[in-house]
Amino acid sequence: DDGPNPKVGNRIMDVMAANNGRATFFLVGNRVPTYTSEVQRMAAEGHEIANHSYSHKYLNKYGADVIRDEVAKCNAAVQAACGVTPSVMRLPGGNKNSTVLSNVNMPIVLWNIDTRDWDHKNAQKTINEVMSKVKDGDVILMHELYNATADASDYLIPTLSSQGYQLVTVSELAKYKGVALQPGKVYYSF
């Protein structure tokens, strides 16, 4: 969540490439024009580029017009940067209500493992949270803002790969689990 941020994102992509993995990057649209080369790398290397709103507003506090605008502007920014239009969304903070669900018009992928990396900014705490809970089909929440998250990724990605986990995008995971993603529906794991 919350990228792009090349200092962290490129490190994550480097370790993913070394371990034949792919991730889903939920991008904030207003950050995309500043970091187009990183977004282009994401697309070129087969990572999923997903919508995390245009300005990281908690959409449950707004009406239908603002919600639709936040989704559309993020999709347009990503499309302009790399030629890919996001097909899934993660709501900032995971905050939702009926107005959000009826106006996003994309599948909403949240998470079932929250590393809280944004709160503690400690690589070992992030590693411990993942390794103590991870199982097949999990969606792990991390943020592309902190060096500690990249440090945790340097350990987690090869370790999970060596344990037999395939590191795939959320859309790939849904497909492999036989789940057809539906607009307006919320998914936590597969």
Secondary structure, 3 states (H helix, E strand, C coil): CCECCHHHHHHHHHHHHHCCCCCEEEECHHHHHHHHHHHHHHHHCCCEEEECCCCCCCHHHCCHHHHHHHHHHHHHHHHHHHCCCCCCECCHHHCCCHHHHHHCCCCEECCCEECCHHHHCCHHHHHHHHHHHCCCCCCEECCCCCHHHHHHHHHHHHHHHHCCCCCCCHHHHHHHCCCCCCCCCEECCC
